[in-house]
Amino acid sequence: MRLRRTARCCTLVFVPKQATTAAVLQTRRDIKEQLPRLYDFFWEECDRGKFFFIPLRKHQRKTFKAETELLVSGSTSIRLSYGDFIEHAAMALSANRLADSLASEGFANHFRFDVRNRDTATAIRSFFRFLDQTTFHLYELSDRALLPKIAPRRVDFGQLEKVFAGKPATVPLKLATAAETFLSIARRNLPDAAWNLLRDFRNADTHRYVVGIDHISYGFSRDDGGVRIHGHGRLMTIGDVTSKSYSWYGRPDIDFGTMERILRLSMSNAKAIMLDLCKRRLLASET
């Protein structure tokens, strides 16, 4: 599998009003000088886990079959979503490593809070995108029997979890076993607390606010409705706690050390999912 990456690390740096043009240009030159090192770390992360050594088999098209076309089409989608997740996760880890190596704390924080945190959040969203699209792939290959009561546009990983937590539908043994294994691998070595944190992070960061990693990004919010991923770090509350109240927070939502452990486990699990699907011949490349 070949990877092509765009320059996602070249973030837009917000310029203080009092900054001079010369200072801004110097900051840009400093960032540019670090990009080769950042990409060296990035490729080290990718190579260490052999994340792009996936043995996709070419599927021969001798005659037209809808099932074959669905296999190849779905495989392409999964390959791309898997690659997006691994890229963003590896870049987040690499940006943190680069930041730790820089002498200037202020300069290092650009790579921590702009590059690392952005790619961490994007990686988490991409992980669930990969799980959702893999679920849909298995759903289509089963002739939609895997989740018979779910409309195609509502198929996702969570629906698969719910169905297999009860009595799953009758589907071919090969696909039923693949789905069960897929569900198991996705959460491998992730305790319930870590899995719930992963989901809460994705939901909060996607729909409500930018989750603060090692810094406070959303320091004031209403208390009811489960807005935050947790209530840690509350400094002061105003209003009526029995009806409507608001709180200030003086602690980051989460530390990167925790996110690093979760990212590495999720990267390993994603690769294991890809390898298992390949072994079952449920992934294929175009001829």
C-alpha positions as CSV (number, residue, x, y, z in Angstrom):
1,M,0.0,0.0,0.0
2,R,1.4,3.4,-1.0
3,L,0.9,6.5,1.0
4,R,0.7,10.1,-0.2
5,R,0.5,12.8,2.4
6,T,-0.3,16.5,1.9
7,A,1.4,19.2,4.0
8,R,-1.2,19.0,6.8
9,C,1.4,20.0,9.4
10,C,1.8,23.5,7.9
11,T,-0.8,25.1,10.2
12,L,-1.9,28.7,10.0
13,V,-0.2,30.6,12.8
14,F,-2.3,33.4,14.3
15,V,-0.3,36.6,14.4
16,P,-0.4,38.8,17.5
17,K,-1.5,42.4,16.6
18,Q,1.7,43.9,17.9
19,A,4.0,41.4,15.9
20,T,6.3,42.9,13.3
21,T,6.5,41.6,9.8
22,A,10.1,40.6,10.3
23,A,9.1,38.5,13.4
24,V,6.3,36.8,11.5
25,L,8.6,35.9,8.6
26,Q,11.2,34.6,11.0
27,T,8.7,32.4,12.8
28,R,7.6,30.9,9.4
29,R,11.3,30.2,8.5
30,D,11.8,28.5,11.9
31,I,8.8,26.3,11.3
32,K,9.9,25.4,7.8
33,E,13.3,24.4,9.1
34,Q,11.8,21.8,11.4
35,L,9.6,20.1,8.8
36,P,12.2,17.6,7.6
37,R,12.7,16.5,11.2
38,L,8.9,16.3,11.7
39,Y,8.6,14.0,8.7
40,D,11.6,11.9,9.7
41,F,9.8,11.2,13.0
42,F,6.5,10.6,11.1
43,W,8.0,7.9,8.8
44,E,9.7,6.3,11.8
45,E,6.3,6.0,13.5
46,C,4.8,4.5,10.4
47,D,7.7,2.1,9.8
48,R,8.0,1.0,13.4
49,G,4.4,-0.4,13.3
50,K,4.6,-1.5,9.7
51,F,1.2,0.1,9.3
52,F,1.3,0.3,5.6
53,F,2.5,-3.3,4.9
54,I,-1.0,-4.7,4.3
55,P,-1.1,-7.7,2.0
56,L,-4.1,-6.7,-0.2
57,R,-4.8,-9.3,-2.8
58,K,-5.8,-8.4,-6.3
59,H,-9.3,-9.6,-7.2
60,Q,-9.6,-11.0,-10.8
61,R,-12.7,-9.8,-12.6
62,K,-13.6,-12.6,-15.0
63,T,-17.3,-11.8,-15.3
64,F,-19.4,-9.0,-13.8
65,K,-20.7,-9.7,-10.3
66,A,-22.2,-7.0,-8.1
67,E,-20.7,-8.8,-5.1
68,T,-17.2,-8.5,-6.6
69,E,-17.7,-4.8,-7.4
70,L,-18.9,-4.1,-3.8
71,L,-15.9,-6.0,-2.4
72,V,-13.4,-3.9,-4.5
73,S,-15.3,-0.6,-4.0
74,G,-15.7,-1.1,-0.2
75,S,-12.0,-2.2,0.1
76,T,-10.9,1.1,-1.5
77,S,-12.9,3.1,0.9
78,I,-11.6,1.2,3.9
79,R,-8.0,1.5,2.7
80,L,-8.3,5.2,2.5
81,S,-10.0,5.7,5.8
82,Y,-7.5,3.4,7.5
83,G,-4.6,5.5,5.9
84,D,-6.1,8.7,7.1
85,F,-6.3,7.5,10.7
86,I,-2.8,6.1,10.7
87,E,-1.4,9.3,9.1
88,H,-3.0,11.7,11.6
89,A,-2.1,9.5,14.6
90,A,1.5,9.2,13.5
91,M,1.7,12.9,12.8
92,A,0.3,13.7,16.3
93,L,2.9,11.4,17.9
94,S,5.7,12.9,15.8
95,A,4.8,16.5,16.5
96,N,4.9,15.8,20.2
97,R,8.3,14.2,19.9
98,L,9.6,17.1,17.9
99,A,8.2,19.6,20.4
100,D,9.9,17.8,23.3
101,S,13.3,18.2,21.4
102,L,13.1,21.9,20.9
103,A,14.9,24.3,23.3
104,S,12.4,27.2,23.0
105,E,9.2,26.3,24.9
106,G,7.2,29.0,23.0
107,F,8.3,27.6,19.6
108,A,7.7,24.0,20.8
109,N,4.2,24.9,21.8
110,H,3.3,25.6,18.1
111,F,4.0,21.9,17.4
112,R,2.2,20.8,20.6
113,F,-0.9,22.8,20.6
114,D,-1.4,23.5,16.9
115,V,0.0,20.4,15.1
116,R,-0.2,17.7,17.7
117,N,-3.5,18.5,19.2
118,R,-5.2,19.1,15.9
119,D,-3.9,15.8,14.5
120,T,-4.9,14.0,17.7
121,A,-8.5,15.1,17.4
122,T,-8.6,14.3,13.7
123,A,-7.1,10.9,14.3
124,I,-9.8,10.1,16.9
125,R,-12.5,11.1,14.4
126,S,-10.8,9.2,11.6
127,F,-10.6,6.0,13.8
128,F,-14.4,6.0,14.2
129,R,-14.8,6.8,10.6
130,F,-12.7,3.7,9.8
131,L,-14.8,1.6,12.1
132,D,-18.1,2.9,10.6
133,Q,-17.0,2.3,7.1
134,T,-15.7,-1.2,7.8
135,T,-19.1,-1.9,9.4
136,F,-20.9,-0.7,6.2
137,H,-18.6,-2.8,4.1
138,L,-19.5,-6.0,6.0
139,Y,-23.2,-4.9,5.9
140,E,-23.1,-4.6,2.1
141,L,-21.2,-7.9,1.6
142,S,-23.9,-9.6,3.7
143,D,-26.5,-8.4,1.3
144,R,-27.6,-6.1,4.2
145,A,-28.5,-9.1,6.3
146,L,-25.9,-8.2,9.0
147,L,-28.1,-5.3,10.2
148,P,-31.5,-6.1,8.7
149,K,-33.6,-3.5,10.6
150,I,-31.2,-0.6,10.0
151,A,-31.5,1.7,7.1
152,P,-28.2,1.9,5.0
153,R,-27.7,5.6,6.0
154,R,-27.9,4.7,9.7
155,V,-25.4,1.9,9.6
156,D,-22.4,2.5,11.9
157,F,-20.1,0.7,14.3
158,G,-22.4,1.5,17.3
159,Q,-25.4,-0.2,15.6
160,L,-23.2,-3.3,15.0
161,E,-22.3,-3.3,18.7
162,K,-25.9,-3.2,19.7
163,V,-27.0,-6.0,17.4
164,F,-24.2,-8.3,18.4
165,A,-24.8,-7.6,22.1
166,G,-28.2,-9.3,21.7
167,K,-29.2,-11.9,19.2
168,P,-27.5,-11.1,15.8
169,A,-29.4,-11.7,12.6
170,T,-28.8,-14.9,10.6
171,V,-26.0,-14.2,8.1
172,P,-23.4,-16.5,6.4
173,L,-21.0,-17.9,9.0
174,K,-18.0,-16.3,7.3
175,L,-19.4,-12.8,7.7
176,A,-20.8,-13.4,11.1
177,T,-17.5,-14.5,12.4
178,A,-15.7,-11.6,10.6
179,A,-18.1,-9.2,12.3
180,E,-17.6,-10.7,15.8
181,T,-13.8,-10.6,15.3
182,F,-13.9,-7.0,14.1
183,L,-15.9,-5.9,17.1
184,S,-13.4,-7.7,19.4
185,I,-10.3,-6.3,17.8
186,A,-11.5,-2.7,17.7
187,R,-11.5,-2.6,21.5
188,R,-8.6,-4.9,22.1
189,N,-6.5,-3.9,25.2
190,L,-8.8,-0.9,25.7
191,P,-10.5,-1.0,29.1
192,D,-14.1,0.3,29.2
193,A,-12.9,3.6,30.7
194,A,-10.5,4.1,27.8
195,W,-13.0,3.2,25.2
196,N,-15.6,5.5,26.7
197,L,-13.1,8.3,26.9
198,L,-12.3,7.7,23.2
199,R,-16.0,8.0,22.3
200,D,-16.6,11.0,24.5
201,F,-13.6,12.8,23.1
202,R,-14.9,12.2,19.5
203,N,-18.4,13.3,20.3
204,A,-17.4,16.4,22.2
205,D,-14.7,17.5,19.8
206,T,-16.9,16.9,16.7
207,H,-20.1,18.4,17.9
208,R,-19.6,20.7,20.9
209,Y,-16.1,22.2,21.5
210,V,-12.4,21.7,20.8
211,V,-11.2,19.3,23.5
212,G,-8.3,20.8,25.4
213,I,-5.2,18.5,25.5
214,D,-2.7,19.8,28.0
215,H,-4.4,23.2,27.9
216,I,-7.8,24.7,28.5
217,S,-9.7,25.5,25.4
218,Y,-13.3,25.7,26.7
219,G,-13.1,27.1,30.2
220,F,-16.7,28.0,30.9
221,S,-19.8,25.9,30.2
222,R,-23.3,25.1,31.3
223,D,-23.4,22.1,33.7
224,D,-26.3,20.0,32.5
225,G,-26.6,17.9,29.4
226,G,-23.2,16.2,29.5
227,V,-21.5,19.0,27.5
228,R,-18.0,18.2,28.7
229,I,-16.1,14.8,28.6
230,H,-16.0,15.0,32.4
231,G,-16.4,17.4,35.2
232,H,-12.8,17.5,36.4
233,G,-11.1,20.8,37.3
234,R,-14.2,22.7,38.2
235,L,-13.2,26.0,39.9
236,M,-16.4,27.8,40.6
237,T,-20.1,27.3,39.8
238,I,-22.8,30.0,39.5
239,G,-26.6,29.6,39.3
240,D,-29.0,27.0,40.6
241,V,-27.4,23.5,40.5
242,T,-30.9,22.0,40.6
243,S,-32.1,23.8,37.4
244,K,-29.5,25.8,35.5
245,S,-25.9,26.5,36.5
246,Y,-22.6,27.3,34.9
247,S,-19.0,26.5,35.8
248,W,-15.5,27.7,35.2
249,Y,-12.8,25.1,34.7
250,G,-9.1,25.4,35.5
251,R,-7.8,22.1,34.2
252,P,-7.3,20.7,30.7
253,D,-9.8,18.1,29.6
254,I,-7.1,15.5,29.1
255,D,-3.3,15.0,29.0
256,F,-1.4,13.9,25.9
257,G,0.2,11.0,27.8
258,T,-3.3,9.4,28.1
259,M,-4.1,10.2,24.4
260,E,-0.7,8.8,23.3
261,R,-1.5,5.4,24.9
262,I,-4.9,5.3,23.4
263,L,-3.7,6.3,20.0
264,R,-1.0,3.6,19.9
265,L,-3.4,0.9,21.0
266,S,-6.0,2.1,18.4
267,M,-3.3,2.1,15.6
268,S,-2.4,-1.4,16.5
269,N,-6.0,-2.5,16.5
270,A,-6.8,-0.8,13.2
271,K,-3.9,-2.7,11.6
272,A,-5.1,-6.0,13.1
273,I,-8.5,-5.4,11.7
274,M,-7.1,-4.8,8.2
275,L,-5.0,-8.0,8.4
276,D,-7.9,-10.0,9.6
277,L,-10.1,-8.8,6.8
278,C,-7.4,-9.6,4.3
279,K,-7.0,-13.1,5.8
280,R,-10.7,-13.7,5.3
281,R,-10.5,-12.3,1.8
282,L,-13.0,-9.5,2.6
283,L,-10.5,-6.9,1.4
284,A,-9.2,-6.7,-2.1
285,S,-7.4,-4.3,-4.4
286,E,-8.4,-3.6,-8.0
287,T,-6.6,-5.6,-10.8
